[in-house]
C-alpha cells in the first residue's frame, strides 16, 4: 500500500523533467567552448611545472 505515494512522486518528478524547459546560459557555454583560461587552469599549469615526473625517462627504455 505504501508504494502508491512513492510511485506518484517518481511520476511527478519524471514528468517535470520531461516537459520542463531549462534556461541555458549561452554566455557561459560560449566561454566554456571557446577555451578561455580561468584561474583554476592557471593554477594547474603552475603545479605541473613545480612537480617533476618520476617516470619521465622510462618511455625511452621501451624503444
N, C-alpha and C positions, 0 to 999 in steps of 0.2 A: 504493500500500500504506500510505502514511503517513496517509491521511485517516481511517482507521477509528478511530484513537485520538482524533483531534480531534472527529470526529462523536460519538463516545461521550461525550466530555467536555461537548459542547454539549447533548446529550440529557439528561445528568445534571443540568446546571445548569438547563435548561428545566423539567425535572420537579420539581426542588426549588422553583423559583419558582412553579410552578403549584399545587403541593399544600401549600406551607408556609402556616402561619397566622401572619401578622405580629402582633406585640404593638403595640397602639395606646396611646399616652399621651393619654388623653382629657382630662386636666387641661391639657396643653399645647395641645391642639386647642381647648379651650374658651377659653383665654386668647387664642389667635390669632384666633378667630372673633369674640370679644367686642370686639376692637379696643383692648385695653388698651395704653397707651403704654409704650414701653421707653426706655432711654437712647438708643438709636440714633434713634428718632423725634424725641426732644428735640433732638439734635444737628442733624438735618436742618432743623428749624424755625429754629435759630439761623443756619445757613448761608444760608437763604433770606432772612432779614432783613438779613444783612450785605451781600449782593451785590445790586446794582441791576440790573434787567433793561434791557439796552441797546435792546431792541426794544419797550419799553413804549408809546411814542407812535405806533407805526406802525398799530395797529389802528384808530385814529381816522381815519387818512388814507384807508382803503379805503371808508368810508361815503359 
